[in-house]
């Protein structure tokens, strides 16, 4: 997840302020380091101790702009990491921050990935790899064997993360133009069986096509517009689910019986729009 809900009305922030924790709504982290991953993606390392499951997210507040949700990429001791692509006003604000700047956030929120001992594959498209470092770490802690499949548009958009390279049994990369790894898309290279669980994160249409292909259990992290993070506003609704609290991680088989998954999502006005 790396949404940029930069047009969230401040009135929503004011409403959730009163039902949450008053002046303690936002935590204050200190930006320790920013690492450039590619031209459009950076890894933000923020000093603040949090506890989170892989796949959970936080909401970052950009003063005078709004909020946006981001998956927690990794955490250790008193630092957590966020892999962020620049794609809107909130991410634009973050890309202007410098070390020692204050980052205001709330969370973690949502339902994360299950940790299963066995053989697992991580499947990500673009910056969908964001939650995989922490997920990889937790899977290895229980003795799982993990293969990684990542799909990108081209070499320039590829995301290389050291923890995935050091801990994966195998990494397969695809690019649409063949400039790196295998030429094609991610569905061309993923096996349809041979694993205990598949973890999927990326564009919703990609996830839909993967679930149609594979014959194993899967969990999918969805990206939807999230205004409140508390299940109140309904902007992230998906066939009765509220992605912000019931997800963002869902079982693949639950999504595949949904009439909206992979076909529609809700825009800023709350109306269904074709994906």
Protein Blocks (a to p, Z undefined) as FASTA:
>chain_A
ZZdcfkbcfklmmmmmmmmnojmlpacdddfbdcdfblmbccddddddddddehiacddd
dehibccddddfbdchjbccdddddfbfklmmmmmpcehiacddeddedjdddddedddd
dddehjllmmmmmmmmmmmmnopacddddddfblmlpccdfklmmmpmbdcdddfklpgc
jeddfklmpcfehiabdcddddfklmmmmmmmpccdcddddddddfklnomnommggghi
afklmmmbdcfklmmmpckgokaccdfkopacdZZ
